[in-house]
Amino acid sequence: MKNTIKFHSKIFYINVKEKHTEIIKMKVKEPLFDYVSSDLKYEIKTGDCLEVLKDFEDKKFDLIITSPPYNIGKSYERKTSIEKYLNTQEEIIKELIRVLSDRGNICWQVGNFVDKKEIFPLDIFYYPIFKNQNLILRNRIIWHFGHGLHASSRFSGRYETILWFSKNENSIFNLDNVRVPAKYPGKLHFKGPKKGRPSGNPLGKNPTDIWEIIRNDWDKELWNIPNVKSNHPEKTEHPCQFPVELVERCVMALTNENSWVLDPFAGVGSSVIAAIKNNRNAIGIEKELNYSKIANQRIKDFIIGELKTRPINKQIHIPTGNDKVSKVPKEWINSNDVNGNYENNPEIFSS
C-alpha cells in the first residue's frame, strides 16, 4: 500500500509494509529548512583576481579567506620562480588590504613550494609581505591532516598553515562561536575568591592553534579537519579543494552575521558555501570558468539541501582493526622489517 504524507509542508512518498514504514522517495522539490536567508547576497565572479578586486569599494569585507595557488604547477597555474610568484601575490595582497574593513581579518592558508627537492614553506615567505603592509599576525594556525601524497626522499607532508592577520587589535573575534569541549570541565578554582567554583567556561575551551585531534592526549579538545581527498563527501575535480569545515571555523570566529566574506581564489566555492551556511554574505573570484560553474552548481545544491558536506567537528574514521585495508598483507608476514614494526600488534596481520 502506498500512502502520501506531509511533513513540514513537503511531500514524501512512503511504502507501508505490514508493521514498518520504508521511505522510498526522499528527494523534495523544496528544502525542508531555510538553508539560506533570502536577505543574503552571494556571487561567484569569473575573472582575473586583481582586475575584479578593482571594482570593489574600500573596506567592504570583514573576512578575506583563501588558499592561493602554491606555484607547484597545477592545471590552473603556471609554475615560475619563487621570486616572481611572490611579487605577483604581493600586488594582489595590497589590493585585498584595501577592501578589508578596519575590524576585518585575513586568513591565508598555504602549504609548501617544492623545487628540485627543496622545500620552501610559503607562510615564511608570505609573512614579511603582510607585515610590510602594517598588518598584525594574530595566529599561525597549524592544520594537520592524516592523508596525502607519500614522499620518498623526505618525510611525507601532513600539515599546512593558516596565517591570520588583522589591521589592528580590535578585529572581530567571536571565540564563543568555536569553543570545543574541555578535557576537564569539572576542574575547580583552588584558591582566591572563586575557590571551589568551576574554573572553565560552560561553553567549552579555546580550540588552540593546532587544528587536529591527538587522540591519546587531547581527545575532543582540538579541531580535526581532513583534507579533501577521493573519499571525502565534498570532493570535486579540483585538485586542491578547500574543505568547507575548515572555512566555517574561521567564518564563525572572525565575522559577525551579515558580514561580507571574500575568497579571491575561490576554486569550487567552498568558502562561499561556508559563509552563506552561517548567514554571511559572500563573493568568490575564480579565473577558471569550469571551476566557477562547479562552484555555482554546488551553491545551488546547498540551497536546495542536496550538497554533501562534512559536518563540523565530526570525528575522523579510525580503523577498527577488522578493516581489510588496516591489516598487514600476508605477503609481508615473513619480512623482518614489518615484524619489527608491528610485533606489539600481532592482531593487525591478515589471516
PAMARGU-493615 format. One record per residue (C-alpha): residue number from 0; residue in three letters; x, y, z. Coordinates in nm, 4 decimals. Layout:
BEGIN
R    i   aa        c1        c2        c3
R  NUM  Ala         X         Y         Z
...
This chain:
BEGIN
R    i   aa        c1        c2        c3
R    0  Met    0.0000    0.0000    0.0000
R    1  Lys    0.1407    0.3416   -0.0960
R    2  Asn    0.0490    0.6431    0.1152
R    3  Thr    0.1316    1.0104    0.0829
R    4  Ile    0.2151    1.2152    0.3906
R    5  Lys    0.3040    1.5776    0.4565
R    6  Phe    0.5985    1.6749    0.6761
R    7  His    0.6943    2.0392    0.7227
R    8  Ser    0.4670    2.1126    0.4261
R    9  Lys    0.6739    1.8867    0.1976
R   10  Ile    0.5504    1.5701    0.0279
R   11  Phe    0.7077    1.2306    0.0988
R   12  Tyr    0.6033    0.9031   -0.0604
R   13  Ile    0.6242    0.6082    0.1717
R   14  Asn    0.5697    0.2393    0.1300
R   15  Val    0.3853    0.0739    0.4160
R   16  Lys    0.4687   -0.2931    0.4579
R   17  Glu    0.2891   -0.4732    0.7390
R   18  Lys    0.4261   -0.3250    1.0662
R   19  His    0.7013   -0.0974    0.9415
R   20  Thr    0.7408    0.2008    0.7145
R   21  Glu    1.0032    0.2180    0.4396
R   22  Ile    1.0940    0.5539    0.2861
R   23  Ile    1.1304    0.5026   -0.0885
R   24  Lys    1.1484    0.8605   -0.2172
R   25  Met    1.3349    1.1293   -0.0278
R   26  Lys    1.4151    1.3946   -0.2887
R   27  Val    1.1993    1.7035   -0.2474
R   28  Lys    1.1384    1.9998   -0.4748
R   29  Glu    1.1930    2.2456   -0.1900
R   30  Pro    1.4313    2.2251    0.1073
R   31  Leu    1.2878    2.1150    0.4406
R   32  Phe    1.4536    2.4107    0.6102
R   33  Asp    1.5604    2.7614    0.5122
R   34  Tyr    1.9215    2.6832    0.4243
R   35  Val    1.9964    3.0355    0.3025
R   36  Ser    1.8257    3.3577    0.4081
R   37  Ser    1.6653    3.5451    0.1210
R   38  Asp    1.8358    3.8606    0.2507
R   39  Leu    2.1869    3.7249    0.1936
R   40  Lys    2.3893    3.8197   -0.1127
R   41  Tyr    2.6421    3.5850   -0.2717
R   42  Glu    2.8132    3.5524   -0.6065
R   43  Ile    3.0915    3.3737   -0.7929
R   44  Lys    3.2725    3.6201   -1.0197
R   45  Thr    3.4699    3.4678   -1.3053
R   46  Gly    3.7810    3.6605   -1.3998
R   47  Asp    4.1302    3.7669   -1.3028
R   48  Cys    4.1521    3.8259   -0.9302
R   49  Leu    4.3376    4.1563   -0.9492
R   50  Glu    4.1064    4.3023   -1.2114
R   51  Val    3.7879    4.2018   -1.0290
R   52  Leu    3.9155    4.3429   -0.6982
R   53  Lys    3.9440    4.6895   -0.8517
R   54  Asp    3.5639    4.7025   -0.8791
R   55  Phe    3.5096    4.6721   -0.5013
R   56  Glu    3.4795    4.9697   -0.2704
R   57  Asp    3.7239    5.0241    0.0149
R   58  Lys    3.6737    4.8327    0.3408
R   59  Lys    3.3868    4.6149    0.2131
R   60  Phe    3.4858    4.2776    0.3617
R   61  Asp    3.5120    4.1654    0.7247
R   62  Leu    3.6905    3.8433    0.6275
R   63  Ile    3.9151    3.7543    0.3354
R   64  Ile    3.9904    3.3852    0.3420
R   65  Thr    4.1613    3.1851    0.0722
R   66  Ser    4.4149    2.9258   -0.0281
R   67  Pro    4.6194    3.0906   -0.3055
R   68  Pro    4.7948    2.8932   -0.5797
R   69  Tyr    5.1090    2.7311   -0.4414
R   70  Asn    5.3142    2.7698   -0.7614
R   71  Ile    5.3587    2.3932   -0.7909
R   72  Gly    5.2387    2.3531   -1.1496
R   73  Lys    4.8731    2.2616   -1.1084
R   74  Ser    4.6482    2.2875   -1.4151
R   75  Tyr    4.5215    2.6321   -1.3122
R   76  Glu    4.8656    2.7920   -1.2609
R   77  Arg    5.1914    2.8454   -1.4457
R   78  Lys    5.4916    2.7499   -1.2362
R   79  Thr    5.7523    3.0247   -1.2126
R   80  Ser    6.0369    3.1258   -0.9834
R   81  Ile    5.9542    3.1797   -0.6176
R   82  Glu    6.0505    3.5486   -0.6575
R   83  Lys    5.8122    3.6132   -0.9471
R   84  Tyr    5.5367    3.4199   -0.7743
R   85  Leu    5.5651    3.6263   -0.4564
R   86  Asn    5.5821    3.9559   -0.6478
R   87  Thr    5.2512    3.8730   -0.8166
R   88  Gln    5.0939    3.7737   -0.4878
R   89  Glu    5.2146    4.0926   -0.3181
R   90  Glu    5.0305    4.3046   -0.5739
R   91  Ile    4.7096    4.1130   -0.5040
R   92  Ile    4.7573    4.1338   -0.1265
R   93  Lys    4.7862    4.5139   -0.1404
R   94  Glu    4.4502    4.5300   -0.3148
R   95  Leu    4.2968    4.2860   -0.0659
R   96  Ile    4.4051    4.5033    0.2254
R   97  Arg    4.2334    4.7992    0.0580
R   98  Val    3.8984    4.6184    0.0544
R   99  Leu    3.9377    4.4808    0.4105
R  100  Ser    3.7345    4.6580    0.6788
R  101  Asp    3.9059    4.8223    0.9765
R  102  Arg    3.7893    4.5381    1.2044
R  103  Gly    3.8415    4.2781    0.9363
R  104  Asn    4.0608    3.9663    0.9230
R  105  Ile    4.2624    3.7867    0.6571
R  106  Cys    4.3147    3.4086    0.6691
R  107  Trp    4.5851    3.2991    0.4253
R  108  Gln    4.6085    2.9197    0.4021
R  109  Val    4.9265    2.7869    0.2415
R  110  Gly    5.1496    2.4841    0.2211
R  111  Asn    5.4929    2.4372    0.0651
R  112  Phe    5.6509    2.5248   -0.2680
R  113  Val    5.8862    2.2469   -0.3797
R  114  Asp    6.1682    2.2997   -0.6274
R  115  Lys    6.4393    2.0419   -0.7046
R  116  Lys    6.3558    1.8540   -0.3840
R  117  Glu    6.3958    2.1697   -0.1755
R  118  Ile    6.1073    2.2823    0.0456
R  119  Phe    6.0056    2.6477    0.0609
R  120  Pro    5.7500    2.6981    0.3446
R  121  Leu    5.5233    2.9575    0.1875
R  122  Asp    5.3971    3.1017    0.5160
R  123  Ile    5.7516    3.2150    0.5968
R  124  Phe    5.7754    3.3965    0.2643
R  125  Tyr    5.4290    3.5494    0.2956
R  126  Tyr    5.4806    3.6856    0.6474
R  127  Pro    5.7022    3.9830    0.5517
R  128  Ile    5.4643    4.0762    0.2690
R  129  Phe    5.1745    4.1192    0.5108
R  130  Lys    5.3980    4.2729    0.7780
R  131  Asn    5.5245    4.5364    0.5330
R  132  Gln    5.1603    4.6389    0.4875
R  133  Asn    5.1360    4.7010    0.8637
R  134  Leu    4.9140    4.4009    0.9357
R  135  Ile    4.9295    4.2179    1.2691
R  136  Leu    4.9805    3.8407    1.2763
R  137  Arg    4.7200    3.7158    1.5258
R  138  Asn    4.7806    3.3415    1.4922
R  139  Arg    4.9797    3.0945    1.2881
R  140  Ile    4.7380    2.8019    1.2840
R  141  Ile    4.8596    2.4507    1.2084
R  142  Trp    4.6110    2.2449    1.0084
R  143  His    4.7063    1.8795    1.0405
R  144  Phe    4.5532    1.6116    0.8185
R  145  Gly    4.6114    1.2391    0.8133
R  146  His    4.6251    1.1656    0.4421
R  147  Gly    4.8168    1.2972    0.1411
R  148  Leu    5.0900    1.2150   -0.1059
R  149  His    5.3638    0.9828    0.0163
R  150  Ala    5.7154    1.1215   -0.0253
R  151  Ser    6.0171    0.9017   -0.0959
R  152  Ser    6.3064    1.1468   -0.0475
R  153  Arg    6.1750    1.3298    0.2621
R  154  Phe    5.9130    1.2831    0.5344
R  155  Ser    5.5602    1.2967    0.3962
R  156  Gly    5.3920    1.6322    0.4483
R  157  Arg    5.0834    1.6186    0.6666
R  158  Tyr    5.0190    1.9787    0.7636
R  159  Glu    4.9628    2.3230    0.6189
R  160  Thr    4.9295    2.6601    0.7870
R  161  Ile    4.6764    2.9401    0.8128
R  162  Leu    4.8157    3.2877    0.8732
R  163  Trp    4.5533    3.5029    1.0447
R  164  Phe    4.6215    3.8736    1.0051
R  165  Ser    4.4261    4.1825    1.1071
R  166  Lys    4.4677    4.5583    1.0679
R  167  Asn    4.4634    4.6195    1.4432
R  168  Glu    4.3993    4.4606    1.7826
R  169  Asn    4.0250    4.5284    1.7666
R  170  Ser    3.9395    4.2934    1.4835
R  171  Ile    3.6304    4.0737    1.5023
R  172  Phe    3.6861    3.7634    1.7142
R  173  Asn    3.3935    3.5545    1.8418
R  174  Leu    3.5640    3.2824    2.0460
R  175  Asp    3.2389    3.1514    2.1943
R  176  Asn    3.1220    3.0500    1.8463
R  177  Val    3.4015    2.7964    1.8074
R  178  Arg    3.4757    2.6653    2.1555
R  179  Val    3.5331    2.2902    2.1910
R  180  Pro    3.4578    2.0557    2.4841
R  181  Ala    3.7070    2.0851    2.7706
R  182  Lys    3.9105    1.7862    2.8816
R  183  Tyr    3.8326    1.8542    3.2498
R  184  Pro    3.5063    2.0526    3.2639
R  185  Gly    3.4767    1.9766    3.6366
R  186  Lys    3.8034    2.1484    3.7260
R  187  Leu    3.7630    2.3998    4.0109
R  188  His    3.9454    2.7125    4.1261
R  189  Phe    4.1735    2.6058    4.4120
R  190  Lys    4.2252    2.9487    4.5697
R  191  Gly    4.1079    3.3069    4.5705
R  192  Pro    3.7524    3.4469    4.5799
R  193  Lys    3.6328    3.1852    4.3291
R  194  Lys    3.7748    2.8883    4.5232
R  195  Gly    3.5604    2.5779    4.4774
R  196  Arg    3.3772    2.7155    4.1753
R  197  Pro    3.4217    2.5842    3.8177
R  198  Ser    3.7308    2.7376    3.6569
R  199  Gly    3.6358    2.6739    3.2954
R  200  Asn    3.3803    2.8155    3.0571
R  201  Pro    3.0443    2.6354    3.0288
R  202  Leu    3.0614    2.6802    2.6506
R  203  Gly    3.3906    2.4905    2.6308
R  204  Lys    3.7554    2.5829    2.5879
R  205  Asn    3.9626    2.7691    2.3329
R  206  Pro    4.0440    2.5262    2.0477
R  207  Thr    4.4126    2.6382    2.0347
R  208  Asp    4.6151    2.6999    1.7198
R  209  Ile    4.6604    2.3331    1.6246
R  210  Trp    4.3512    2.2084    1.4448
R  211  Glu    4.3699    1.8369    1.4999
R  212  Ile    4.2647    1.5678    1.7460
R  213  Ile    4.5578    1.3938    1.9130
R  214  Arg    4.3571    1.1004    2.0359
R  215  Asn    4.5662    0.9753    2.3236
R  216  Asp    4.6497    1.3086    2.4834
R  217  Trp    4.3920    1.5715    2.3938
R  218  Asp    4.0837    1.3808    2.2897
R  219  Lys    3.7926    1.6055    2.1843
R  220  Glu    3.9819    1.9280    2.2526
R  221  Leu    4.1386    2.0132    1.9169
R  222  Trp    3.9872    2.0518    1.5737
R  223  Asn    4.0320    1.7566    1.3387
R  224  Ile    3.9689    1.8587    0.9783
R  225  Pro    4.0572    1.6153    0.6980
R  226  Asn    4.1758    1.7411    0.3619
R  227  Val    3.9524    1.6759    0.0609
R  228  Lys    4.0665    1.3503   -0.0983
R  229  Ser    3.8889    1.0913   -0.3118
R  230  Asn    3.6578    0.9553   -0.0421
R  231  His    3.5662    1.2951    0.1068
R  232  Pro    3.1944    1.3775    0.0610
R  233  Glu    3.2784    1.7210   -0.0844
R  234  Lys    3.5266    1.6015   -0.3487
R  235  Thr    3.5038    1.7590   -0.6960
R  236  Glu    3.7510    1.7592   -0.9846
R  237  His    3.9501    2.0451   -0.8300
R  238  Pro    4.2938    1.9055   -0.7280
R  239  Cys    4.3431    2.1280   -0.4200
R  240  Gln    3.9989    2.1717   -0.2725
R  241  Phe    3.9254    2.3659    0.0473
R  242  Pro    3.7135    2.1678    0.2990
R  243  Val    3.4016    2.3656    0.3956
R  244  Glu    3.4564    2.2664    0.7586
R  245  Leu    3.7935    2.4434    0.7712
R  246  Val    3.6477    2.7686    0.6397
R  247  Glu    3.3461    2.7508    0.8717
R  248  Arg    3.5591    2.7812    1.1832
R  249  Cys    3.7206    3.0984    1.0509
R  250  Val    3.3873    3.2403    0.9357
R  251  Met    3.2193    3.1745    1.2702
R  252  Ala    3.5049    3.3172    1.4760
R  253  Leu    3.6193    3.6100    1.2625
R  254  Thr    3.2943    3.7596    1.1294
R  255  Asn    2.9501    3.8567    1.2516
R  256  Glu    2.6194    3.7581    1.0977
R  257  Asn    2.5577    3.9510    0.7748
R  258  Ser    2.9287    4.0327    0.7393
R  259  Trp    3.0815    4.0189    0.3924
R  260  Val    3.3303    3.7381    0.3182
R  261  Leu    3.5641    3.7261    0.0174
R  262  Asp    3.7645    3.4423   -0.1342
R  263  Pro    3.9871    3.5823   -0.4118
R  264  Phe    4.0894    3.2321   -0.5293
R  265  Ala    3.7525    3.0648   -0.4852
R  266  Gly    3.8080    2.7370   -0.6689
R  267  Val    3.4858    2.5371   -0.6426
R  268  Gly    3.3216    2.7719   -0.3938
R  269  Ser    3.3803    2.6132   -0.0527
R  270  Ser    3.4401    2.9493    0.1159
R  271  Val    3.1202    3.0963   -0.0252
R  272  Ile    2.9240    2.7923    0.0889
R  273  Ala    3.0730    2.8113    0.4387
R  274  Ala    2.9806    3.1804    0.4559
R  275  Ile    2.6183    3.1584    0.3420
R  276  Lys    2.5707    2.8463    0.5532
R  277  Asn    2.6423    3.0663    0.8555
R  278  Asn    2.4356    3.3676    0.7458
R  279  Arg    2.7149    3.5757    0.5940
R  280  Asn    2.7239    3.7489    0.2548
R  281  Ala    2.9972    3.6223    0.0260
R  282  Ile    3.1813    3.6759   -0.3011
R  283  Gly    3.4220    3.4336   -0.4628
R  284  Ile    3.6566    3.5181   -0.7505
R  285  Glu    3.7719    3.2373   -0.9782
R  286  Lys    3.9559    3.2730   -1.3085
R  287  Glu    3.8825    2.9194   -1.4350
R  288  Leu    3.5370    2.9054   -1.5949
R  289  Asn    3.4944    2.5343   -1.5279
R  290  Tyr    3.5562    2.5751   -1.1543
R  291  Ser    3.3173    2.8718   -1.1472
R  292  Lys    3.0457    2.6527   -1.2979
R  293  Ile    3.1096    2.3817   -1.0393
R  294  Ala    3.1016    2.6405   -0.7602
R  295  Asn    2.7680    2.7802   -0.8769
R  296  Gln    2.6203    2.4316   -0.9010
R  297  Arg    2.7420    2.3436   -0.5510
R  298  Ile    2.5818    2.6601   -0.4150
R  299  Lys    2.2537    2.5710   -0.5876
R  300  Asp    2.2729    2.2190   -0.4442
R  301  Phe    2.3360    2.3612   -0.0990
R  302  Ile    2.0382    2.5947   -0.1223
R  303  Ile    1.8018    2.3070   -0.2011
R  304  Gly    1.9588    2.0869    0.0650
R  305  Glu    2.1330    1.8406   -0.1662
R  306  Leu    2.5003    1.9324   -0.1217
R  307  Lys    2.7066    1.6831    0.0744
R  308  Thr    2.9368    1.8456    0.3273
R  309  Arg    3.1306    1.7003    0.6158
R  310  Pro    2.9660    1.8016    0.9465
R  311  Ile    3.1696    2.0373    1.1621
R  312  Asn    3.3567    1.8588    1.4470
R  313  Lys    3.2783    1.5126    1.3072
R  314  Gln    3.5300    1.2520    1.4264
R  315  Ile    3.7600    1.1192    1.1546
R  316  His    3.7224    0.7475    1.0787
R  317  Ile    3.9566    0.5325    1.2843
R  318  Pro    4.0204    0.1754    1.1668
R  319  Thr    3.8682   -0.0845    1.3955
R  320  Gly    4.1301   -0.3462    1.3178
R  321  Asn    3.8722   -0.5535    1.1335
R  322  Asp    3.9045   -0.3488    0.8129
R  323  Lys    4.0974   -0.5399    0.5478
R  324  Val    4.2977   -0.2321    0.4455
R  325  Ser    4.4151   -0.1784    0.8045
R  326  Lys    4.5779   -0.5215    0.8242
R  327  Val    4.9332   -0.6021    0.7180
R  328  Pro    4.9257   -0.8047    0.3910
R  329  Lys    5.0091   -1.1718    0.4263
R  330  Glu    5.2913   -1.1242    0.1731
R  331  Trp    5.4717   -0.9136    0.4362
R  332  Ile    5.4370   -1.1552    0.7277
R  333  Asn    5.7853   -1.3033    0.6905
R  334  Ser    5.9534   -0.9670    0.6484
R  335  Asn    6.1816   -0.8857    0.9405
R  336  Asp    6.1231   -0.5146    0.8916
R  337  Val    5.7469   -0.5487    0.9140
R  338  Asn    5.7586   -0.7890    1.2068
R  339  Gly    5.9809   -0.5451    1.3913
R  340  Asn    5.7439   -0.2566    1.3321
R  341  Tyr    5.4271   -0.4419    1.4218
R  342  Glu    5.5424   -0.7036    1.6700
R  343  Asn    5.3405   -0.5424    1.9517
R  344  Asn    5.0254   -0.5579    1.7425
R  345  Pro    5.0051   -0.9137    1.6036
R  346  Glu    4.6286   -0.8834    1.5586
R  347  Ile    4.6736   -0.6495    1.2595
R  348  Phe    4.8261   -0.9217    1.0407
R  349  Ser    4.5988   -1.0648    0.7749
R  350  Ser    4.4956   -1.4215    0.8376
